[in-house]
Every structure is written in structure tokens, then in C-alpha cells.
Amino acid sequence: MAESDIRVVVAGAAGKMGREVIRAVVREPGLRLVGAVGTQPRADAGTVAGIGEMGIPVSADLRETLIAARPDVLVDFTRPDVVADHVNQALELGIRPVVGTTGVTQEQIRRWDDFCRQRGIGGIVAPNFAVGAVLMMRFAREAARFFPHVEIIEMHHDGKLDAPSGTAVKTAEDIAVTGAGITSGRPDERELWPGARGADVNGVRIHSVRLPGLVAHQEVILGGPGQILTLRHDSVDRSSFMPGVVLAVRGVMTYSGMVYGLEHLLH
């Protein structure tokens, strides 16, 4: 391995996404896996099996691993209750965070952006690393200029802890930026059962589905007189996120500040 390789630590290494990230980093020329950290020490410490012929050691202590391994980048796919602490530790040590964990607030991103700029390092929080999903969000933003009646259905595996998904929320936020007067349903409509109309995010209704067998899927449905436009993206395997993760790991080495969304790295 070359001295110029980008050194990477993966947090959440024993989870499904963490395992996939490890495979991607190990395979990718120019990247070097220098550490892996679990989020539940009693369950995750040890080794991650099933990654090629290797057993990757998994630490239970993030800070200890970051200090010992001296990575350039921390990739975090953990849980909403630990991600902020992980990012704060990385930034304190001058390590660039690549965050796929959802539940991060805009205020946190603003604080991290200030810190990154002060340290002259890059970082990214991305609700979705699948390039197809990012393009779907871009197309939805454009379509909403002409179809301001919009609803979103997002569908994920039943192990997902947050709802709506970060991708759906970001899609609604991006659509609202168009200033197209987004609306859904009648202003005087009544929910006979609470939640029947889904979450209201900037005027866009979001409906969340959680079922075993799903991975990550989203439909943006736009209605107009006599017509319906549906934009849909499906991730049927977690490998769909890996090109975006690799792009982000390389990308954060090239700029200062914390960006929100993979679209900032798609040129």
C-alpha cells in the first residue's frame, strides 16, 4: 500500500452497512482500512467475519482507535444517539467525517461546518449515498416547479429506527427551496385517524413504510390536472451505496467545511 493512501476508520463496523463499507474500502485502490469500531462494545468487540478471507478486528473504543490508527477519514454508519459524539471526537483530532447515520440536525451540521473551516478539513453528512437516489432528489426538485402538488412514500427495512427517512426529509427540503407553493390535499381536510396523512415537512406529506424484505425505496408522486408524474428509486442491495461512500471519502480530502448531501460532490 502506498504512503499516499487515504487512511479510513469505519464506525458501526459490525452492522450491515458497516460491513459493506469495510468491503468497499478494502477493495478500493488508494484507500486503506486502518481501524473498525463497534457501537455496542459487548456485542461488537472482536472480529467482523465474512469479509473475504479476513477477520477484521473491531475495537470497542472509538477515541482510542482514532488516536492509535491516525486515519484521514472516519466513516460513520452507527445510530442517531451516538453519531454526534463520534463526529465531535473526529473533528477534535482533525479527522474528516463521512456520515451516513441519520438523525443529524441542521444546527449540528452548521456547528460542524464552522469547526471544519477553522481546522481546514472537509466533511459530509449524506442522507443517502446511492447516486440514483441523489439524482431522484434532483429531478424531484426540478419537477416540483411545474407540479407543486407532491407527496412522498418512503419504504425501508423494519430495522430502521427513524421515520421519516433522512432521504425523504431532504427531498422535501429540496422541493420547498423551489418556492413553488408546494401543497398536498385540502387545507380543511380531517384525519379520522392520527397520522393518516403522514408527516408534513415543508408542505410535503411523507408516508413511511417499514417491512422486512425492504432495503431502501422512495417514490415522489407529483400530481397535476389529468396527469401523475412518479419518480422512484430502489436500493435492492446495500452495495448500491458504496460508490457514493467511496466518492465521499475521496471528496472530503479536497475541500474545507461540512456539506449536507452527496449532490455537492457530483460534478
N, C-alpha and C positions, 0 to 999 in steps of 0.2 A: 504494500500500500504506500502511496506517495505521501510525503510530508504535507502536501497541499490539500489533501483530502479534507472534506468538511466533517468534523467530529460531531457525532449525534448521540444524545441520550434520549431514550423513549420512556415516558411515564405512562403508567397504565398498561405495562408490558404483558401482563398475564390475561388481559381481556381480549376479546375477539379482534377489535380494531388495533390494539397494541401489537398483537401477534402479526397482523398483516403488515403493519408499519415496519416491524423488525425484518420481515422477509424482504420488503421493498428496499430498505436501507442496505441490507447485506448484499442484495443483488446489484445495486446501482453503482456503476463506476464513479469514483470521485467522492463517495460517501463512506464514512467509516463508523460503524456502531461501536461506541466506547462504554456504553452502560445501559442498563434497563432497570426500571424501578416499578414495584407494585404499589397499589394504593391501599391494600389491606394486608399488612405485614404477615399475619399468621397464615393467611391463605395464599399469598403471592410469593413469599420469600422462597428461594430455591432455584429451580431452573424452569425455563419455558420449553416444554418438549414439542416435538413435531415440527420444528423449523429446519427443514432439510435434514441433514445428518447431525445437526448441532443441538446441544443443550445450552441455551443462553442463560448465564447467571442472572438472577433477579435480586436486586437489593431491596431492603425494606426502608431505607433511609435516603430520601432524595438529596438533602443537603450534603451528606457525606459523599454520595455518588458524584454530585456536581463538582465538589472540591477535588476529589481524587481523580476523576476522569477528564476534567478540564475540557468540556465539549464547547463547540461553537454554537450549537443549537440544541434546545430542548423541545422535543415533540410531545405534546400532552393530549392524550385521549383518556381522561380519567372521569371525574364526577364533578357536578356543579359545586359540591361542598368543599372540595379541596383544590380546585383549579386556581383560584385567586392566590392562595398561599404558594402554590408551585411557581406561578409566574413571578410573583414578588421575589421569591428566592433566586430565580434565574436572573432577573434584572439586576438585583443587588450584586451578583457575581459577574455581570457583563455578558450574560449568555442570552442569545436571541431566542425568544419563544415562538413556536409554531403551535397554535392552539386549535384543536378540533372539538374540545369539550364545549357543550352548550351551557346556557345559563349565565353567561358573562354579560354584565350590564354596560350600557353606553358610558356611564360615569367611570367605570373601571377602565374601559378602553381609552378614555381621554387621559386618565392619570398615567396609564402605561405609555401612552404616546408621548407625553411630556418627559417621562423618565427615559424612554428610548432616545429621544432627541438630545437630552442632556448627556447621555452616555455615547451618542454617536453610533447606535446599533439599531437594527431593524427587528420587527416582529409582526406577526399576523394572527388575527382571530378570524377564523372562517367557519360559518355555519355549515358549509358543505364544500368538500374538496373534489367532488365529481365535476369535471369540466362541463359535462352535459347539463347538470343542474344549474351551474352558473350561467350557461347560455340560455336556459329556460327562463331564469330570472331577468336576464337582459331583454329577451323577446317579450316577456310579460310587461315590462316597463314601457316598451315601445307600443305594444298593442293597447295598453290602457289609455293612451292618448286618444284613441278612436272608439274604445269600448270601455266606458267608465263604470259599467256595472260588472263587478268582479267578485267571485268567491273562490276560495282555495280549499281543496281537500288534500290533507297530507296523511300518509299511511306509513307506519313503522312497526317493527317487531315489538312484541309485548314486553320486552325487557327495557325499553326506553323509559326514562324516568320523568322527562319533562314534556309538557304539552302547552301550547303548540310547539312544533319543532322550530329550531333556530332558522332553518331554511324558509319555513312558511312566514315567520315573523319578518325576516329580511326581505322576502318577496313583497310583503305588504308595505314595508317601509319604503322600498324602492319605487313601488307603484304610487304611493302617496306623494313622493317627491315630484311627480309629473305635474301636480296641481290640476289634475283633470276633473276634480269634483267627484271623486270615487264614491259610489253608493252601492247598497245591496238591500233589496227588499223595500218595504214601505216604512215611512217614519212612524206610522201609527200601528204597526204590526204588534201582536201579542204572542209571547211564548207561553203556550199552555203548560209546558214542562220546562223548568230552568235549564238553560244550555242548549235547547233545541236548535237555536240559530247559530250556535258556535261562538267562538271568541270574536270580539270586534277589535281589530287592530287597524287604527287609522282609517276606519270606514270599510275595511275589507273583512268579510266574515271568513273565519278559518275553522274547518271541521277536522278533528283529529281522530284517526283510527289506529288502534293498537291490537294486533293479532299475531299469533305465531305463524311462521311461514313467510311473513313480510320481511324486507330489509329496509329500504328507504324509497318512498314513492311520493310523487306530488303531482296534482293536477291544478292548473289555474284555468278557471272557467270564466270566459268573458261573454256577456250577452248583449245583443243589440236587436233592433226591430227585425224580426224574421230570420235571425241567424245566431249561431253559437260558435265561438272560437274556443277550442280546448288545447292548451299546451300541457304536455305531460312528460315527466322524466321518471325513469325507473332505474334504480340501482339494484340489480338482482344478485350481486356479489360484492363483498367489501373490497375486492381488488379494484373496483371502479374508482375508489377514492385515491388510490396510490399515485397515479401520475400527478395529481394535484398536490399531494403531500410532498413529493419529490421536488416539484416546481417551487413550492413554498420554502422548503429547506434551502434550496439554491438561492431563491429570491431574497430572503432576509439578509443574506450576506452582502447585498448590493445597495442598500438604502438605509436611511435613518428614520425612525418613527414606527408607530404601531398602526397598521392598516386593518380595516374591517371588511373582509370579503376577498375571495380569491380573484375576483374580476380585476383587482388592481394590478395583478401580475400577468394578466392575459393581454399580450400586445400583438 
